Amino acid sequence: MSIIVPSDWRRAGLVIATLSLLILSMPACSVAAQIEYEPSAPIEYEPVAANIAFSEVAALPVRQPDARIAYGSDVLQVGLLWLPTVDTGDTGTDARAPVVILIHGGCWLNAYDITHTYALSTALAQAGYAVWSLEYRRTGDTGGGWPGSFNDIMAGTRHLQALGDHAVDTDRFVIAGHSAGGHLALLAGRETPTASAVLGLAAITDINAYAAGSNSCETATPLFMGGTPQERPDAYHDANPSAHPAHANTVLLHGADDTLVPVNQALMVGARTLFVESGGHFDWVHPGTRSFRVLLSTLQSVLPQ
């Protein structure tokens, strides 16, 4: 099932269940490029126009993670934990937050690390979620590429169960990934049926088709896979989310104007698809965008607090 969100839809509290969406006008404005944070106050991410650039994401203010926890022996096998910064009104002594396991993208390349998703993790924590954001070995790292990168993601996902001392609800979690991280999230989801949902944000769902493309990220696919689909057909089958049953609650969120991961990647058997009109590739990791508000609404529908 596919749903298109109009470009001026903004109410993030709605559960995405029907095509009846409330349309409101929203003026666009820019975000100041400054990296400052006062721990006692939330960061305000001002609304921005759709289809923002990566440089705008990299310039956002962020909060540093509350904990850095190794899930393996390699320096890159580490998860960063953000704890919620909102008052839920729960006065119980064991109030535990639901968890978003977050997998960053970057064409699977070690040129792009976890730091560009710090703002996304900060904003999700401010919205009341714990965020277990995974760094992992990528193309160019010893042990990275296929299947090492995926093995890291599975190890980091399983390590969630060891975080019970951090006041997080290890039984209520979603797996979410952006771009190449979305590809890995979809694969991890098929191995993790206990997840409440799997969210692919501009995710690569058909790696065989993606490897045939010519943009900068598509041409990185054979490097990640160690060859072309013709050279390594078995590996591509194993690494292709579209070749396997999806997690029972898989949602693909995709910007209609995405040029790095084409919209034909946003359709997969067993998944629901939500298109955001005029949305771009990096809008999903910028908390000031309409796409981020769609993400929050989707989270509320699949992982209520």
RODO-2510 file (C-alpha; in nm, 4 decimals, decimal comma):
residues 305
     n   res          X          Y          Z
     1     m     0,0000     0,0000     0,0000
     2     s     0,1340     0,3427    -0,0913
     3     i     0,0306     0,6765     0,0578
     4     i     0,1385     1,0174    -0,0675
     5     v     0,1812     1,2944     0,1874
     6     p     0,1191     1,6397     0,0362
     7     s     0,4015     1,8900     0,0613
     8     d     0,2228     2,1095     0,3147
     9     w     0,1190     1,8312     0,5545
    10     r     0,2621     1,9070     0,8990
    11     r     0,0679     1,7510     1,1857
    12     a     0,3072     1,4889     1,3236
    13     g     0,0666     1,3595     1,5859
    14     l    -0,1616     1,1913     1,3339
    15     v    -0,1459     0,8158     1,2938
    16     i    -0,0833     0,7320     0,9299
    17     a    -0,3734     0,5037     0,8529
    18     t    -0,5804     0,6669     0,5805
    19     l    -0,5461     0,9018     0,2879
    20     s    -0,7432     1,1706     0,4698
    21     l    -0,4624     1,4078     0,5686
    22     l    -0,5028     1,7530     0,7140
    23     i    -0,3270     2,0088     0,4907
    24     l    -0,1785     2,3145     0,6563
    25     s     0,0455     2,5822     0,5107
    26     m     0,3980     2,6062     0,6478
    27     p     0,6436     2,8874     0,5708
    28     a     0,9983     2,7803     0,4973
    29     c     1,2953     2,9218     0,6844
    30     s     1,6570     2,8266     0,7276
    31     v     1,8527     2,6848     1,0198
    32     a     2,1535     2,8726     1,1558
    33     a     2,4763     2,6761     1,1211
    34     q     2,6026     2,6637     1,4785
    35     i     2,7012     2,3725     1,6975
    36     e     2,6081     2,4738     2,0496
    37     y     2,4144     2,2920     2,3160
    38     e     2,2975     2,3765     2,6652
    39     p     2,2190     2,0459     2,8429
    40     s     1,9396     2,2057     3,0428
    41     a     1,7439     2,3191     2,7380
    42     p     1,6136     2,1375     2,4284
    43     i     1,7465     2,2262     2,0862
    44     e     1,4951     2,4029     1,8649
    45     y     1,5135     2,2834     1,5050
    46     e     1,3447     2,5462     1,2904
    47     p     1,1314     2,4372     0,9916
    48     v     1,3146     2,4218     0,6603
    49     a     1,2105     2,3746     0,3004
    50     a     1,2110     2,0291     0,1448
    51     n     1,5016     1,8663    -0,0368
    52     i     1,7801     1,9984     0,1845
    53     a     2,1512     1,9339     0,1224
    54     f     2,3824     1,7106     0,3236
    55     s     2,5811     2,0184     0,4273
    56     e     2,2729     2,1562     0,6033
    57     v     2,2463     1,8375     0,8090
    58     a     2,6151     1,8485     0,8983
    59     a     2,5772     2,2065     1,0282
    60     l     2,2974     2,1324     1,2774
    61     p     2,3346     2,1707     1,6543
    62     v     2,3355     1,8395     1,8382
    63     r     2,3436     1,6816     2,1817
    64     q     2,6177     1,4301     2,2466
    65     p     2,5104     1,0728     2,3335
    66     d     2,4552     0,9705     2,6933
    67     a     2,6621     0,6552     2,6554
    68     r     2,9054     0,4933     2,4148
    69     i     2,8883     0,1136     2,4427
    70     a     3,0945    -0,1447     2,2554
    71     y     2,9054    -0,4383     2,1066
    72     g     3,2210    -0,5980     1,9595
    73     s     3,5992    -0,5883     1,9788
    74     d     3,6633    -0,3545     1,6829
    75     v     3,6747     0,0200     1,7528
    76     l     3,3930     0,0683     1,5011
    77     q     3,1693    -0,1902     1,6651
    78     v     3,0081     0,0591     1,8983
    79     g     2,6600     0,1873     1,9703
    80     l     2,5731     0,5366     2,0894
    81     l     2,2807     0,5718     2,3278
    82     w     2,0633     0,8800     2,3584
    83     l     1,8091     0,8793     2,6419
    84     p     1,4829     1,0750     2,6283
    85     t     1,4991     1,4351     2,7410
    86     v     1,1253     1,4985     2,7726
    87     d     0,9109     1,4681     3,0843
    88     t     0,6545     1,1978     3,0067
    89     g     0,4624     1,2700     3,3263
    90     d     0,5229     0,9148     3,4480
    91     t     0,6258     0,9293     3,8136
    92     g     0,6966     0,5568     3,8371
    93     t     1,0415     0,4389     3,9398
    94     d     1,0805     0,2068     3,6413
    95     a     0,9587     0,4189     3,3500
    96     r     1,1393     0,2771     3,0491
    97     a     1,1466     0,4388     2,7077
    98     p     1,0814     0,2571     2,3803
    99     v     1,3888     0,2303     2,1611
   100     v     1,4729     0,3277     1,8047
   101     i     1,7650     0,1211     1,6773
   102     l     1,9099     0,3612     1,4204
   103     i     2,1410     0,2675     1,1324
   104     h     2,3064     0,5529     0,9458
   105     g     2,3642     0,5606     0,5720
   106     g     2,6418     0,6904     0,3527
   107     c     2,6604     0,4497     0,0550
   108     w     2,8114     0,1882     0,2895
   109     l     3,1388     0,3879     0,2634
   110     n     3,3705     0,4640     0,5541
   111     a     3,3880     0,8236     0,4293
   112     y     3,0497     0,8782     0,5981
   113     d     3,0249     0,7954     0,9658
   114     i     2,7606     0,8083     1,2361
   115     t     2,8052     1,1771     1,3192
   116     h     2,5734     1,3081     1,0470
   117     t     2,2803     1,1426     1,2271
   118     y     2,3531     1,3036     1,5655
   119     a     2,0849     1,5674     1,5036
   120     l     1,8294     1,2997     1,4184
   121     s     1,9168     1,1081     1,7352
   122     t     1,8975     1,4299     1,9384
   123     a     1,5521     1,5130     1,8028
   124     l     1,4172     1,1606     1,8524
   125     a     1,5376     1,1676     2,2148
   126     q     1,3684     1,5047     2,2622
   127     a     1,0500     1,3425     2,1304
   128     g     1,0652     1,0792     2,4046
   129     y     1,2468     0,7869     2,2436
   130     a     1,5693     0,6216     2,3445
   131     v     1,8005     0,5925     2,0451
   132     w     2,0501     0,3074     2,0078
   133     s     2,2502     0,4326     1,7091
   134     l     2,4943     0,1849     1,5592
   135     e     2,8336     0,2547     1,4122
   136     y     2,9686    -0,0315     1,2045
   137     r     3,2505    -0,1301     0,9715
   138     r     3,1930    -0,0078     0,6182
   139     t     3,3535    -0,0334     0,2750
   140     g     3,7168     0,0684     0,3230
   141     d     3,7347    -0,0658     0,6785
   142     t     3,8993    -0,3966     0,7615
   143     g     3,6119    -0,6428     0,7872
   144     g     3,3638    -0,4002     0,6301
   145     g     3,1573    -0,4524     0,3172
   146     w     2,9359    -0,7539     0,2628
   147     p     2,8738    -0,9455     0,4825
   148     g     3,0831    -0,7828     0,7567
   149     s     2,8768    -0,4633     0,7755
   150     f     2,5565    -0,6624     0,8114
   151     n     2,7110    -0,8909     1,0734
   152     d     2,7989    -0,5796     1,2747
   153     i     2,4420    -0,4520     1,2523
   154     m     2,3070    -0,7849     1,3739
   155     a     2,5555    -0,7888     1,6647
   156     g     2,4593    -0,4333     1,7584
   157     t     2,0892    -0,5135     1,7332
   158     r     2,1237    -0,8157     1,9603
   159     h     2,3223    -0,6050     2,2083
   160     l     2,0098    -0,4014     2,2797
   161     q     1,9122    -0,6694     2,5293
   162     a     2,2200    -0,5808     2,7377
   163     l     2,1063    -0,2214     2,7877
   164     g     1,8498    -0,2880     3,0579
   165     d     2,0493    -0,0878     3,3138
   166     h     1,9888     0,2286     3,1111
   167     a     1,6128     0,2593     3,1736
   168     v     1,5178     0,1572     2,8208
   169     d     1,2455    -0,0891     2,7300
   170     t     1,4381    -0,3589     2,5457
   171     d     1,1111    -0,5337     2,4553
   172     r     0,9671    -0,2344     2,2671
   173     f     1,1806    -0,1262     1,9772
   174     v     1,1865    -0,0531     1,6078
   175     i     1,4736    -0,0871     1,3636
   176     a     1,5135     0,2196     1,1433
   177     g     1,7764     0,2957     0,8825
   178     h     1,8470     0,5680     0,6298
   179     s     1,9610     0,5028     0,2724
   180     a     2,2299     0,2310     0,2793
   181     g     2,1496     0,2031     0,6491
   182     g     1,7900     0,1407     0,5453
   183     h     1,9093    -0,1498     0,3338
   184     l     2,0809    -0,2980     0,6384
   185     a     1,7775    -0,2262     0,8579
   186     l     1,5485    -0,4187     0,6227
   187     l     1,7848    -0,7162     0,6311
   188     a     1,8122    -0,6976     1,0097
   189     g     1,4343    -0,6786     1,0367
   190     r     1,3853    -1,0110     0,8631
   191     e     1,6112    -1,1653     1,1304
   192     t     1,4421    -0,9839     1,4206
   193     p     1,0714    -1,0694     1,4345
   194     t     1,0444    -0,9300     1,7893
   195     a     1,0894    -0,5755     1,6574
   196     s     0,7649    -0,3768     1,6654
   197     a     0,8376    -0,2482     1,3141
   198     v     1,1100    -0,1851     1,0593
   199     l     1,1305     0,1613     0,9028
   200     g     1,3229     0,2165     0,5806
   201     l     1,4020     0,5870     0,5296
   202     a     1,4944     0,6330     0,1643
   203     a     1,6028     0,2703     0,1887
   204     i     1,7688     0,0633    -0,0818
   205     t     1,5323    -0,2308    -0,1186
   206     d     1,6650    -0,3929    -0,4385
   207     i     2,0433    -0,3984    -0,4297
   208     n     2,0687    -0,5758    -0,7666
   209     a     1,8849    -0,2961    -0,9426
   210     y     2,0699    -0,0329    -0,7424
   211     a     2,4080    -0,1725    -0,8499
   212     a     2,3135    -0,1084    -1,2131
   213     g     2,2739     0,2668    -1,1571
   214     s     2,5233     0,5421    -1,2284
   215     n     2,4963     0,7984    -0,9483
   216     s     2,7659     0,8324    -0,6844
   217     c     2,5983     0,5995    -0,4355
   218     e     2,4825     0,3413    -0,6882
   219     t     2,8366     0,3010    -0,8195
   220     a     2,9539     0,2292    -0,4637
   221     t     2,7390    -0,0842    -0,4518
   222     p     2,9851    -0,3225    -0,6243
   223     l     3,2568    -0,1968    -0,3902
   224     f     3,0394    -0,2878    -0,0917
   225     m     2,9438    -0,6235    -0,2382
   226     g     3,2898    -0,7171    -0,3681
   227     g     3,1713    -0,7399    -0,7266
   228     t     2,8739    -0,7012    -0,9575
   229     p     2,5500    -0,9035    -0,9443
   230     q     2,6823    -1,1097    -1,2350
   231     e     3,0068    -1,1837    -1,0531
   232     r     2,8541    -1,2594    -0,7122
   233     p     2,4931    -1,3702    -0,7679
   234     d     2,4648    -1,5690    -0,4446
   235     a     2,5955    -1,2818    -0,2328
   236     y     2,3561    -1,0378    -0,3985
   237     h     2,0664    -1,2737    -0,3336
   238     d     2,1542    -1,2918     0,0347
   239     a     2,1989    -0,9120     0,0526
   240     n     1,8810    -0,8227    -0,1346
   241     p     1,5850    -0,7296     0,0899
   242     s     1,3449    -0,7722    -0,2028
   243     a     1,4502    -1,1348    -0,2423
   244     h     1,3277    -1,2300     0,1050
   245     p     1,0074    -1,1934     0,3089
   246     a     0,9842    -0,8564     0,4812
   247     h     0,9324    -0,8119     0,8537
   248     a     0,5593    -0,8315     0,9196
   249     n     0,5406    -0,4574     0,9967
   250     t     0,7698    -0,2915     0,7438
   251     v     0,7143     0,0695     0,6415
   252     l     0,9091     0,2399     0,3642
   253     l     0,9232     0,6201     0,3867
   254     h     1,0502     0,7933     0,0760
   255     g     1,0793     1,1439    -0,0612
   256     a     0,9143     1,1834    -0,4003
   257     d     1,2061     1,3985    -0,5222
   258     d     1,4850     1,1705    -0,4006
   259     t     1,7594     1,1477    -0,6646
   260     l     2,0139     0,9362    -0,4739
   261     v     1,7758     0,6481    -0,4054
   262     p     1,5127     0,6530    -0,6827
   263     v     1,1485     0,6150    -0,5911
   264     n     1,1321     0,2764    -0,7623
   265     q     1,3289     0,1505    -0,4610
   266     a     1,0343     0,2425    -0,2367
   267     l     0,8209    -0,0554    -0,3348
   268     m     0,8715    -0,3988    -0,1826
   269     v     0,6422    -0,6952    -0,1416
   270     g     0,5078    -0,7102     0,2129
   271     a     0,5890    -0,3462     0,2938
   272     r     0,3729    -0,0365     0,3203
   273     t     0,5035     0,2714     0,1418
   274     l     0,4610     0,6343     0,2362
   275     f     0,5789     0,8972    -0,0128
   276     v     0,6388     1,2568     0,0947
   277     e     0,5675     1,5037    -0,1811
   278     s     0,8744     1,7132    -0,2755
   279     g     1,0821     1,5311    -0,0141
   280     g     1,4542     1,4810    -0,0752
   281     h     1,7061     1,2198     0,0282
   282     f     1,8532     1,3930     0,3333
   283     d     1,5253     1,5327     0,4638
   284     w     1,4835     1,2220     0,6811
   285     v     1,7891     1,3074     0,8936
   286     h     1,7091     1,6776     0,9343
   287     p     1,4692     1,7428     1,2274
   288     g     1,3386     2,0636     1,0716
   289     t     1,1790     1,8985     0,7712
   290     r     0,8302     1,7819     0,6953
   291     s     0,9758     1,4330     0,6365
   292     f     1,0988     1,4216     0,9959
   293     r     0,7486     1,5028     1,1199
   294     v     0,6154     1,2174     0,9060
   295     l     0,8750     0,9931     1,0670
   296     l     0,7603     1,0986     1,4153
   297     s     0,3992     1,0307     1,3248
   298     t     0,4897     0,6891     1,1872
   299     l     0,6852     0,6056     1,5019
   300     q     0,3871     0,6992     1,7153
   301     s     0,1686     0,4639     1,5123
   302     v     0,4029     0,1628     1,5328
   303     l     0,5692     0,2282     1,8716
   304     p     0,3371     0,4328     2,0930
   305     q     0,4920     0,5752     2,4086
***
